[in-house]
């Protein structure tokens, strides 16, 4: 497993700590879950955009082929 170090301002860390405490988890666990969610969302949004472009331009692609 790879480790990453992130510099946070005191204010950012305090907000992270408060949110983690609210959910009853460690700040590191909250960051990891948030990052996983963000990475999966980005992949889904990219796939949705590709599908939209391909569907929108299907006829054009067929004529060019």
C-alpha positions as CSV (number, residue, x, y, z in Angstrom):
1,X,0.0,0.0,0.0
2,X,1.2,3.5,-0.8
3,X,1.1,6.3,1.7
4,X,0.5,10.0,0.8
5,X,1.2,13.0,3.0
6,X,-1.1,16.0,2.7
7,X,-0.4,19.4,4.3
8,X,-3.5,20.9,5.8
9,X,-3.9,24.3,7.4
10,X,-4.9,24.3,11.0
11,X,-8.4,25.4,10.0
12,X,-8.7,22.6,7.5
13,X,-7.6,20.0,10.0
14,X,-10.0,21.3,12.6
15,X,-12.9,21.0,10.1
16,X,-11.7,17.5,9.2
17,X,-11.5,16.5,12.9
18,X,-14.9,17.9,13.6
19,X,-16.5,16.1,10.7
20,X,-14.8,12.8,11.6
21,X,-15.9,13.1,15.2
22,X,-19.4,13.7,14.1
23,X,-19.4,10.4,12.2
24,X,-17.4,8.6,14.9
25,X,-14.5,7.7,12.6
26,X,-10.8,8.6,12.4
27,X,-9.9,11.6,10.2
28,X,-7.8,9.2,8.1
29,X,-10.8,6.9,7.4
30,X,-12.9,9.9,6.5
31,X,-10.3,11.1,4.0
32,X,-9.9,7.7,2.5
33,X,-13.6,7.2,2.1
34,X,-14.0,10.7,0.6
35,X,-11.1,10.1,-1.9
36,X,-12.6,6.7,-3.0
37,X,-16.0,8.3,-3.5
38,X,-14.4,11.2,-5.5
39,X,-12.4,8.9,-7.7
40,X,-15.4,6.7,-8.4
41,X,-17.5,9.7,-9.2
42,X,-15.0,11.1,-11.6
43,X,-14.8,7.7,-13.4
44,X,-18.6,7.6,-13.7
45,X,-18.9,11.2,-14.9
46,X,-16.3,10.6,-17.6
47,X,-18.0,7.4,-18.8
48,X,-21.4,9.2,-18.9
49,X,-19.8,12.0,-20.9
50,X,-18.3,9.5,-23.4
51,X,-21.6,7.7,-23.7
52,X,-23.4,10.9,-24.4
53,X,-21.0,12.0,-27.1
54,X,-21.0,8.7,-28.8
55,X,-24.8,8.5,-28.7
56,X,-25.3,12.0,-29.9
57,X,-22.9,11.6,-32.8
58,X,-23.8,8.0,-33.8
59,X,-25.1,9.0,-37.2
60,X,-22.2,11.2,-38.0
61,X,-19.7,8.4,-37.1
62,X,-21.6,5.9,-39.3
63,X,-21.4,8.3,-42.3
64,X,-17.7,8.9,-41.7
65,X,-16.9,5.1,-41.4
